Amino acid sequence: MSVRIAERMNRMAPSGIRKVNEKALAMERAGETVYHFEIGRPDFDTPAYIKQAACRALEQGKVHYTSNFGLMELRQAIADKLKRENGVEYKATEVLVTVGLSEAVFAVLATILNEGDEILVPDPVWLNYINVPNLLGAKAVTYGLKEETGFQLDLDEIRAKVTDRTRAVVIVTPNNPTGGVLEENVLQELAEIAREHDLMVLSDEIYERLVYDGAKHISIASLPGMKERTFTLNGMSKAYAMDGWRLGYVAAPEEYILAMNKFHQHNTTCAPSFVQAAAIAALTEEGDEVREMVKEYQRRRDYAVAAINATPGLSCQCPKGAFYIFINCKSLGMKSAELSAWLLENAKIALVPGDVFGPGGEGYLRMSFANSYENIVEGCRRLREAVEQLRSRKEEAK
């Protein structure tokens, strides 16, 4: 029988992050030691109080379907969190619980984009925001995030790219892969553009708790006139080290929630019941767990940033959020993918080539500092030695 794959699948690029990860795992199976800086997941265990809540739910027989929308208690806990931490007043009925942030992104885009619509998307960015519109027959129009501006939005570029087909704009703050945090004045001006052109805003805030050096996360939905046109996307993966639990959510006007739920019903039915119980505990019983994780992330970040900037041929900005460093490697004269592959093979360090996140990422490598301090120290040592070797070869070749 011949293999018949739908043409639409050609519109989606496979995950470049996972390509690096799969190669690294294959090397480990072959007996090699690899230092992992490619996957964007916390290396901490899920806090004990959250795991205990899941165990209690299982023991109590909470193992069946819930409402497609999610447990009402969880939806209310999310609404309370958004009011308390983000300054946006949502009703529980304006929240949809999803299987991870990835499903939330798909549900929103499937709900608001028709074929031929355009959506403005950062470059570089997590490629779901490119792949999903492509799959839906819409067009992702990119706007640049430049290192020289601290990876802030170029608002003039956004204005210039709005057309009569533009339906929405995506923002990711704190950002993956750059670690940039959008400033309040930038968000205010973007809000003006959205109101002027009647645009929706998809605000990916999954890294909101991971901010450093006094940086402040601001939800664009909290600005005047923006709640009714904003999809606030978030989840439990990053702040609570619950990436494998797959629990996300979207907050939006209720008419959009009702429409998105139709996609969600047919896609996943509902998030696992006992995971929803654990998420309620995460949001209502938190102590110092997240603050302690952020403190340790900052310690790792500070070491890695200093080590990278002390390595001739490399440079980076100090990220204000998330757990990524976007390393500028342009002076080495190699494509990002080539350099990433060479470092994995020769230095046994797994870093993601920047072009995985779009053309604007070429000339960069993404390093996740969600790894132990000791591994970061060793990884930075290996990176420095490898770059010195490359530079030496380059000089000899002249």
C-alpha positions as CSV (number, residue, x, y, z in Angstrom):
1,M,0.0,0.0,0.0
2,S,1.3,3.4,-0.9
3,V,1.8,6.0,1.8
4,R,-0.6,8.9,1.5
5,I,0.1,11.9,3.7
6,A,-2.2,15.0,3.5
7,E,-0.6,17.9,1.7
8,R,-1.3,20.2,4.7
9,M,1.4,18.4,6.7
10,N,4.0,19.8,4.3
11,R,3.1,23.2,5.8
12,M,4.5,22.2,9.2
13,A,8.1,22.1,10.1
14,P,9.2,19.4,12.5
15,S,10.6,20.6,15.9
16,G,14.2,21.6,15.5
17,I,14.5,21.5,19.3
18,R,13.5,17.9,19.4
19,K,15.9,17.1,16.5
20,V,18.8,18.2,18.7
21,N,17.3,16.4,21.7
22,E,16.8,13.1,19.8
23,K,20.4,13.2,18.6
24,A,21.7,13.9,22.1
25,L,19.6,11.0,23.5
26,A,21.0,8.6,20.8
27,M,24.5,9.6,21.8
28,E,23.7,8.8,25.4
29,R,22.3,5.4,24.5
30,A,25.6,4.8,22.8
31,G,27.4,5.5,26.1
32,E,28.4,9.1,25.7
33,T,27.9,11.8,28.3
34,V,26.0,14.8,26.9
35,Y,25.2,18.1,28.7
36,H,21.7,19.1,27.9
37,F,20.9,22.8,27.3
38,E,18.4,22.3,24.5
39,I,15.0,21.4,26.2
40,G,12.9,24.2,27.7
41,R,11.8,22.4,30.8
42,P,12.5,22.9,34.5
43,D,15.0,20.5,35.9
44,F,13.4,20.8,39.3
45,D,11.0,18.1,40.6
46,T,7.3,19.2,40.9
47,P,6.8,20.6,44.4
48,A,5.7,17.9,46.9
49,Y,2.4,19.6,47.8
50,I,1.3,19.4,44.2
51,K,2.2,15.7,43.8
52,Q,0.4,15.0,47.1
53,A,-2.8,16.6,45.8
54,A,-2.7,14.4,42.7
55,C,-2.2,11.3,44.8
56,R,-5.2,12.3,47.0
57,A,-7.3,12.8,43.9
58,L,-6.4,9.3,42.6
59,E,-7.1,7.7,46.0
60,Q,-10.5,9.5,46.0
61,G,-11.4,8.0,42.7
62,K,-11.1,11.3,40.7
63,V,-10.2,9.4,37.6
64,H,-13.1,10.1,35.2
65,Y,-13.9,12.8,32.7
66,T,-14.6,16.3,33.9
67,S,-16.5,19.0,32.1
68,N,-14.8,19.8,28.8
69,F,-14.2,23.3,30.0
70,G,-12.3,22.0,33.1
71,L,-13.3,21.6,36.7
72,M,-15.2,24.7,37.8
73,E,-13.0,24.9,41.0
74,L,-9.9,25.1,38.8
75,R,-11.4,27.6,36.4
76,Q,-12.2,29.8,39.4
77,A,-8.7,29.3,40.9
78,I,-7.3,30.5,37.6
79,A,-9.6,33.5,37.5
80,D,-8.6,34.4,41.0
81,K,-5.0,34.1,40.1
82,L,-5.4,36.4,37.1
83,K,-7.1,39.0,39.2
84,R,-4.6,38.7,42.1
85,E,-1.3,38.6,40.1
86,N,-2.2,40.1,36.7
87,G,-4.8,42.7,37.5
88,V,-7.4,41.3,35.1
89,E,-10.8,40.4,36.3
90,Y,-12.1,37.2,34.6
91,K,-15.1,35.1,35.4
92,A,-14.6,31.3,35.7
93,T,-16.6,30.9,32.6
94,E,-14.0,33.0,30.7
95,V,-11.4,30.3,31.3
96,L,-10.8,27.1,29.3
97,V,-8.5,24.4,30.7
98,T,-6.4,22.6,28.1
99,V,-3.9,19.8,27.7
100,G,-0.8,22.0,27.9
101,L,-0.3,25.5,26.4
102,S,0.3,23.8,23.0
103,E,-3.4,22.8,22.8
104,A,-4.5,26.2,24.0
105,V,-2.5,27.9,21.1
106,F,-4.0,25.5,18.6
107,A,-7.6,26.1,19.9
108,V,-7.2,29.9,19.8
109,L,-5.8,30.0,16.3
110,A,-8.3,27.5,15.0
111,T,-11.1,29.6,16.4
112,I,-10.0,33.0,15.1
113,L,-8.2,32.4,11.8
114,N,-9.9,31.8,8.5
115,E,-8.0,30.7,5.4
116,G,-6.2,33.7,4.0
117,D,-6.1,35.6,7.2
118,E,-2.9,37.1,8.5
119,I,-1.4,37.0,12.0
120,L,1.7,39.0,13.1
121,V,4.2,36.8,14.9
122,P,7.6,37.5,16.4
123,D,10.8,36.4,14.8
124,P,12.5,34.6,16.5
125,V,9.7,32.7,18.2
126,W,8.5,29.2,19.4
127,L,7.5,27.8,16.0
128,N,4.0,26.7,17.0
129,Y,3.0,30.3,16.2
130,I,4.2,29.7,12.6
131,N,3.2,26.1,12.1
132,V,-0.4,26.3,13.3
133,P,-1.4,29.2,11.1
134,N,0.3,27.5,8.1
135,L,-1.7,24.3,8.8
136,L,-4.9,26.3,9.0
137,G,-4.3,28.0,5.6
138,A,-3.6,31.4,7.2
139,K,-0.4,33.4,6.9
140,A,2.0,34.1,9.7
141,V,3.6,37.5,9.0
142,T,6.8,38.0,11.1
143,Y,8.1,41.1,12.8
144,G,11.6,41.2,14.1
145,L,13.0,41.1,17.6
146,K,16.4,42.7,17.5
147,E,19.2,42.2,20.0
148,E,20.3,45.8,19.8
149,T,16.9,46.9,21.2
150,G,16.8,44.4,23.9
151,F,14.5,42.2,21.9
152,Q,11.7,44.7,22.2
153,L,9.0,45.2,19.6
154,D,9.6,47.5,16.7
155,L,6.2,49.2,16.7
156,D,6.8,51.0,13.5
157,E,7.4,47.7,11.8
158,I,4.2,46.3,13.3
159,R,2.2,49.3,12.0
160,A,3.7,48.8,8.5
161,K,2.7,45.2,8.4
162,V,-0.9,45.5,9.4
163,T,-3.2,45.0,6.4
164,D,-6.9,44.5,5.9
165,R,-6.3,40.8,6.3
166,T,-4.5,41.1,9.7
167,R,-6.6,39.4,12.3
168,A,-4.3,39.3,15.4
169,V,-0.8,39.8,16.8
170,V,1.2,37.4,18.9
171,I,3.4,38.5,21.8
172,V,5.5,36.2,24.0
173,T,6.7,37.8,27.2
174,P,8.9,36.8,28.8
175,N,10.2,35.5,25.5
176,N,11.3,32.1,24.2
177,P,14.0,32.1,22.9
178,T,15.4,35.5,23.7
179,G,14.6,35.9,27.4
180,G,13.3,39.5,26.7
181,V,10.5,41.0,28.7
182,L,8.3,43.5,27.0
183,E,8.3,46.9,28.7
184,E,5.1,48.6,29.8
185,N,5.4,51.6,27.4
186,V,5.8,49.1,24.5
187,L,2.7,47.2,25.5
188,Q,0.7,50.4,25.9
189,E,1.6,51.4,22.3
190,L,0.9,48.0,21.0
191,A,-2.5,48.1,22.7
192,E,-3.2,51.4,20.8
193,I,-2.4,49.7,17.5
194,A,-4.6,46.8,18.4
195,R,-7.5,49.1,19.3
196,E,-7.0,51.3,16.2
197,H,-7.0,48.3,13.8
198,D,-9.4,46.1,15.7
199,L,-6.8,43.4,16.2
200,M,-6.9,40.5,18.7
201,V,-3.8,39.8,20.8
202,L,-2.5,36.4,21.7
203,S,-0.4,36.9,24.8
204,D,1.8,34.0,25.7
205,E,2.6,34.4,29.4
206,I,3.9,30.9,30.3
207,Y,7.2,32.3,31.7
208,E,5.6,35.2,33.6
209,R,6.9,34.0,37.0
210,L,10.4,33.6,35.8
211,V,11.7,37.2,35.8
212,Y,14.9,38.7,37.3
213,D,16.6,41.9,38.3
214,G,13.4,43.6,39.2
215,A,11.8,43.1,35.8
216,K,8.1,43.3,35.9
217,H,5.7,41.1,33.9
218,I,2.6,43.0,32.7
219,S,-0.4,41.3,31.1
220,I,-1.6,43.3,28.1
221,A,-5.2,42.3,29.0
222,S,-4.9,44.5,32.1
223,L,-4.5,47.7,29.9
224,P,-7.6,49.8,29.1
225,G,-9.8,48.3,26.4
226,M,-7.7,45.2,26.0
227,K,-9.3,42.4,28.0
228,E,-12.1,42.0,25.4
229,R,-9.5,41.6,22.5
230,T,-6.9,39.5,24.4
231,F,-6.3,35.7,24.7
232,T,-4.2,35.3,27.8
233,L,-2.3,32.0,27.3
234,N,-0.6,30.3,30.3
235,G,-0.1,27.0,32.1
236,M,1.5,25.1,34.9
237,S,4.6,23.8,33.0
238,K,7.3,26.4,33.7
239,A,6.6,28.0,37.1
240,Y,5.5,24.9,38.9
241,A,7.9,22.4,37.1
242,M,4.8,20.5,35.8
243,D,5.8,20.2,32.1
244,G,5.0,16.5,32.0
245,W,1.6,17.0,33.6
246,R,0.3,18.9,30.5
247,L,-2.0,21.5,32.0
248,G,-2.6,24.8,30.3
249,Y,-5.3,27.4,30.0
250,V,-6.6,30.3,28.0
251,A,-8.6,33.2,29.4
252,A,-10.7,35.2,26.9
253,P,-14.2,36.6,26.5
254,E,-16.8,33.9,27.0
255,E,-18.1,33.8,23.4
256,Y,-14.6,32.8,22.4
257,I,-14.3,30.2,25.2
258,L,-17.5,28.6,23.9
259,A,-16.2,28.4,20.4
260,M,-12.8,27.1,21.4
261,N,-14.4,24.4,23.5
262,K,-15.8,22.9,20.4
263,F,-12.3,22.3,19.1
264,H,-11.2,21.1,22.6
265,Q,-14.1,18.7,22.8
266,H,-13.1,16.9,19.7
267,N,-9.4,17.2,20.2
268,T,-8.8,16.0,23.8
269,T,-12.2,16.0,25.6
270,C,-10.7,17.3,28.8
271,A,-7.5,17.6,30.8
272,P,-6.9,14.6,33.2
273,S,-9.0,14.9,36.3
274,F,-6.3,14.3,38.8
275,V,-3.9,16.7,37.1
276,Q,-6.6,19.4,37.3
277,A,-6.8,18.6,41.1
278,A,-3.0,19.1,41.3
279,A,-3.3,22.4,39.5
280,I,-5.9,23.7,42.0
281,A,-3.4,22.9,44.7
282,A,-0.6,24.6,42.8
283,L,-2.5,27.8,42.5
284,T,-4.0,27.9,46.0
285,E,-1.4,26.3,48.3
286,E,1.9,27.7,47.0
287,G,4.5,28.6,49.5
288,D,8.1,29.7,48.6
289,E,8.6,26.9,46.0
290,V,8.5,29.1,42.9
291,R,10.6,31.9,44.5
292,E,13.3,29.4,45.4
293,M,13.4,28.0,41.9
294,V,13.6,31.5,40.4
295,K,16.5,32.4,42.8
296,E,18.4,29.3,41.7
297,Y,17.7,30.1,38.0
298,Q,19.1,33.5,38.5
299,R,22.3,32.1,40.1
300,R,22.8,29.8,37.0
301,R,22.0,32.6,34.6
302,D,24.5,35.0,36.1
303,Y,27.3,32.4,35.9
304,A,26.5,31.4,32.3
305,V,26.1,35.0,31.0
306,A,29.5,36.0,32.5
307,A,31.1,32.9,31.1
308,I,29.7,33.3,27.6
309,N,30.6,37.0,27.4
310,A,34.2,36.1,28.6
311,T,34.5,33.7,25.6
312,P,36.1,35.4,22.6
313,G,33.8,34.9,19.6
314,L,30.6,34.7,21.7
315,S,28.4,37.3,23.3
316,C,24.9,37.5,24.8
317,Q,22.5,39.9,26.6
318,C,21.5,39.1,30.1
319,P,18.0,37.8,29.8
320,K,15.4,39.4,32.1
321,G,13.0,36.5,32.0
322,A,12.4,32.8,31.1
323,F,15.4,30.4,31.4
324,Y,17.1,30.9,28.1
325,I,20.2,32.7,26.9
326,F,20.3,33.7,23.2
327,I,24.0,33.4,22.4
328,N,25.3,35.6,19.5
329,C,27.8,33.4,17.6
330,K,27.9,35.3,14.3
331,S,31.6,36.1,14.4
332,L,32.5,32.4,14.2
333,G,31.4,32.3,10.6
334,M,29.3,29.2,10.8
335,K,25.5,28.7,10.3
336,S,23.7,28.1,13.5
337,A,22.7,24.5,12.6
338,E,26.2,23.6,11.6
339,L,27.7,25.0,14.8
340,S,25.1,23.3,17.0
341,A,25.8,20.0,15.3
342,W,29.5,20.5,15.7
343,L,29.3,21.4,19.4
344,L,27.1,18.3,20.1
345,E,29.5,15.9,18.3
346,N,32.8,17.4,19.5
347,A,32.0,19.1,22.9
348,K,29.0,16.9,23.9
349,I,26.9,20.0,24.6
350,A,23.4,20.2,23.2
351,L,22.4,23.8,22.2
352,V,19.5,24.7,19.8
353,P,20.4,26.5,16.6
354,G,18.7,29.9,16.5
355,D,17.2,29.5,13.0
356,V,14.9,26.8,14.5
357,F,12.9,29.9,15.8
358,G,12.8,31.7,12.5
359,P,15.2,33.5,10.1
360,G,15.8,36.2,12.8
361,G,17.5,33.5,14.9
362,E,20.2,32.7,12.4
363,G,23.6,33.5,14.0
364,Y,22.5,32.6,17.5
365,L,22.3,29.5,19.7
366,R,19.7,29.0,22.4
367,M,21.0,27.8,25.8
368,S,18.5,26.7,28.5
369,F,19.9,27.3,32.0
370,A,17.3,24.9,33.4
371,N,20.0,22.5,34.3
372,S,22.1,22.1,37.5
373,Y,24.7,24.8,38.4
374,E,27.4,22.2,38.2
375,N,26.4,21.1,34.7
376,I,26.2,24.7,33.6
377,V,29.8,25.3,34.8
378,E,31.0,22.3,32.9
379,G,29.0,23.1,29.9
380,C,30.4,26.6,29.7
381,R,33.9,25.3,30.1
382,R,33.3,22.9,27.2
383,L,31.8,25.7,25.1
384,R,34.8,27.9,25.7
385,E,37.3,25.2,24.8
386,A,35.3,24.3,21.6
387,V,35.0,27.9,20.5
388,E,38.8,28.4,21.1
389,Q,39.4,25.4,18.9
390,L,37.2,26.7,16.1
391,R,38.8,30.1,16.2
392,S,42.3,28.6,16.2
393,R,41.4,26.5,13.1
394,K,40.0,29.6,11.4
395,E,43.2,31.5,12.0
396,E,45.3,28.6,10.7
397,A,43.2,28.5,7.5
398,K,44.0,32.1,6.7
